[in-house]
Amino acid sequence: MNIPTISIVGYSNSGKTTLMVKLVEELTQRGYRVATIKHAEKLELIRGKDSDRHLQAGSQFAVAVSPKYMTIVKPVSHHSTIEEVKAHMDDNYDIIVCEGYKFANVPKIEAHLKCAKK
């Protein structure tokens, strides 16, 4: 899959998510089909809920589907690379915008939150 991919990087609380949301809004308003990937240090399932119970029973790939959304849950042993995540995606996107992945080999935009001096 050779979809153009960029990553928004920066320190914690530097405005990465805000910048990413505004960029995605602008791209979609211009007619681009956008996919996003969020790199997170912590992502936990709710203990005892259905997907968690499926995984605890031994499932290696769990999908929850509603009329509006589909969520894929797959246990991993390491932080997945952008390419590993893209392997689970279809190619119906014009661009992929990532948040994080500062060491990935993709173009980056660095977020800086400018603090007003008092």
N, C-alpha and C positions, 0 to 999 in steps of 0.2 A: 504494500500500500504506500503510495507516494503522495500523500496529501500534504500540502504545505503546513508546517507546524511551527508555532512560536511559543515562547514561554515568558510569563510575567514573573520576575524574580525580585527579591528584596527582603529586608529584615522583617521580623514579626512586627505587625502593626504599622507597616510602612505604606499601606494603602493598596496592596496587591489585589485583593478581592474587589475593591471599589473600582480600580482601574480596569480590571478584567471585565466586570459587569458592563461598564460604560463602553468598552471596546466591542464586546459581543453585541450589545444593543446597536451600536453604530454599524457594525458589519451586517447584522440581520436586516436593518433598515435599508441597507444598500443592496439587499437581495442575496447575500451570501448564505449558504447553509453551513452553520458553525457547530462543531462539536467541542466540548471542553473536557479537560482532565485536571483534577485537583490532586496534588501531592500533599498528603497529610501525615503528620507524625502519629496521630491517634485516630483510629476509626474503629469503633466497637459496635457489635450487634447488641440488641437488647436481649439480655439473657432470658431464656424461656419463650421468646416469641418464635413464630413459625420457622423463619429462615435459620435461626440459631439452632432450633431443635432438629431441623433437617441435617445441618452440618454435624451436629453432635452425634447423629445416628450414622454418619459415615458418608453423606453426600459430598462429592467433590466439586459440584457446581449447582447452585441453587438459584432459581429465578422466581420472582414474585411478579405477577401480572395483574393489573387492574385496567379498567377502561381508559385511564389516562396515562399510566406510567408502567414501565418495566424496570425492575431492579435486578441486577445480576450480582450474586455474591459468590466469590471463589476464594477458598483459603490459599494463602501464599506463604512462602517461607522467607521472603525478603521484599524490600521495596521494589515493586515492579518498575521496569524502565518504561519510557514512553512507547517504545517499539513493542514491548510485551503487552501493554494495554491496547495499542492499536490493532494487535492481532485478534482481539475480541470484537472489533468494530467492523461495520460494513464500510464501503467506500462511497457512501452517498453524501459526503461533505466536501465543501470547497476549502475549508481551513480548519485546523485544530488549534485551539488556544489552551495552553496549559498554565496552571498556577503552580509555581515551584520548579523543581527540576533544574536548579541552578547549574548543575554540572553536566546536563545533557548537551548533546551536540546538535542544538537547534538555535536559531536566532532568538535573542532575548530582549525584553524591554525591562529596564530596572525601575521599580517603583520607589519613590522617595516622598514621604509625608513631610511637607514643610510645616514646621511648628512656628506659630506666631510668638514673638518675644513679648514679654509683659513689661 
